[in-house]
Amino acid sequence: MDKWNGFIQGWLGHRKALIELLGTFEEGQQEFKAWEQGMSVSELTVHIAASMEMFVQTVKKGEFTPPPEYPAIETLEQLKALVQEETSKTKAALEELTQDQLGKTVDFYGMAMPGIVLLENAKDHEIHHKGQLFTYARLAGIEKLPFFVSR
């Protein structure tokens, strides 16, 4: 389980960087979109939090589990609070996974893979979208940004 604890700490380092990044936005900037049809900062952030929880619950239950539904986010403080809450919840769920669950093959949109592989993909998915949020921050005029990972 030492390797698994390393995975959790690696994911958490990226999630903490996301939380630090959210701290650079000002109220109202959570509605910023890089293009008209794109997700807003808020929508993309909720997508990140919801997706990781979806992946973890899929591995835990052994079958696709849709992401949770969240109430509408209207303020930056609500967004930050949701990410903090989901981070704690997801970290606890990751810590509860067993070796059997991590090794069990799960089907995700027609792709069969061990749970651990799905969660590696989930971490990569989160990193990808966090990178998009860094770009959003620059486009929104934010000059001082945190490092891409928090150690």
C-alpha positions in Angstrom: 0.0 0.0 0.0 3.0 2.3 0.1 2.8 2.8 -3.6 -0.9 3.5 -3.3 -0.2 6.1 -0.5 2.2 7.7 -3.0 -0.5 7.9 -5.6 -2.8 9.6 -3.1 -0.1 12.1 -2.1 0.7 12.8 -5.8 -3.0 13.4 -6.5 -3.3 15.6 -3.4 -0.3 17.7 -4.5 -2.2 18.5 -7.7 -5.5 19.2 -5.9 -3.8 21.5 -3.5 -2.3 23.4 -6.4 -5.9 23.7 -7.8 -7.0 25.1 -4.5 -4.1 27.6 -4.5 -5.0 28.6 -8.1 -8.6 29.3 -7.1 -7.2 31.6 -4.5 -5.8 33.9 -7.3 -9.2 34.6 -8.8 -11.4 37.5 -7.6 -15.1 37.4 -7.1 -16.8 37.4 -10.5 -13.9 35.9 -12.4 -15.3 32.4 -11.7 -17.7 33.1 -14.6 -14.8 33.7 -17.0 -14.9 31.6 -20.2 -12.0 31.3 -22.6 -14.5 31.1 -25.5 -18.2 31.5 -25.7 -19.1 27.7 -25.8 -16.4 26.8 -23.3 -16.9 26.0 -19.6 -16.5 28.8 -17.1 -13.8 28.7 -14.4 -16.6 27.6 -12.1 -18.0 24.9 -14.4 -14.5 23.5 -15.2 -13.6 23.4 -11.5 -16.8 21.6 -10.6 -16.1 19.2 -13.5 -12.7 18.4 -12.0 -14.1 17.7 -8.5 -17.1 15.7 -9.7 -15.0 13.6 -12.1 -12.5 12.5 -9.6 -15.3 11.5 -7.2 -17.0 9.6 -10.1 -13.8 7.7 -10.9 -13.2 6.7 -7.3 -16.8 5.6 -6.8 -16.6 3.6 -10.0 -13.6 1.7 -8.7 -15.1 1.3 -5.3 -18.4 -0.2 -6.7 -16.9 -2.0 -9.6 -19.2 -0.4 -12.1 -19.7 3.0 -13.7 -21.1 5.4 -11.1 -22.2 8.8 -12.4 -20.8 12.0 -10.9 -22.7 13.6 -8.1 -25.0 16.5 -8.8 -24.1 19.8 -7.1 -26.2 22.8 -6.4 -25.6 25.9 -8.5 -22.4 27.7 -7.6 -23.0 31.4 -7.5 -19.9 32.8 -5.8 -16.2 32.2 -5.7 -16.4 31.4 -2.0 -19.0 28.7 -2.7 -16.7 27.2 -5.4 -13.8 27.2 -3.0 -15.9 25.5 -0.3 -17.1 22.8 -2.7 -13.6 22.0 -3.8 -12.4 21.8 -0.2 -15.3 19.5 0.8 -14.8 17.3 -2.3 -11.1 17.1 -1.7 -11.6 15.8 1.8 -14.3 13.4 0.7 -12.3 12.1 -2.2 -9.1 11.7 -0.2 -11.0 9.6 2.4 -12.6 7.5 -0.3 -9.2 6.9 -2.0 -7.7 5.8 1.4 -10.5 3.3 1.9 -10.0 1.5 -1.4 -8.6 -2.1 -1.1 -6.0 -3.9 -3.1 -8.8 -6.1 -4.5 -10.8 -3.0 -5.7 -7.7 -1.5 -7.2 -6.9 -4.7 -9.1 -10.4 -5.5 -10.2 -11.2 -4.9 -13.8 -13.9 -2.2 -14.4 -15.6 -1.1 -17.5 -15.5 2.6 -18.3 -17.2 3.6 -21.5 -16.3 0.4 -23.2 -12.8 0.3 -22.0 -11.9 -2.5 -19.5 -9.0 -1.8 -17.1 -7.9 -2.4 -13.6 -9.2 0.1 -11.1 -5.7 1.4 -10.5 -5.3 2.2 -14.2 -8.6 4.0 -14.2 -7.5 6.1 -11.3 -4.2 7.0 -12.9 -6.3 8.2 -15.9 -8.5 10.1 -13.5 -5.4 11.9 -12.1 -4.2 12.7 -15.6 -7.7 14.0 -16.4 -7.5 16.3 -13.4 -4.0 17.5 -14.3 -5.1 18.3 -17.8 -8.1 20.4 -16.7 -6.1 22.1 -14.0 -3.7 23.2 -16.8 -6.6 24.7 -18.7 -7.5 26.7 -15.5 -4.0 28.0 -15.4 -4.5 29.3 -19.0 -7.9 30.7 -18.0 -6.2 32.6 -15.1 -3.7 34.1 -17.5 -6.4 35.1 -20.0 -8.3 36.7 -17.1 -5.3 38.9 -16.4 -4.0 37.1 -13.3 -0.2 37.5 -13.3 1.0 35.8 -10.1 0.2 32.1 -10.2 1.1 29.2 -7.9 3.4 26.4 -9.0 1.6 23.6 -10.9 1.9 21.2 -8.0 2.1 21.7 -4.3 4.6 19.5 -2.4 
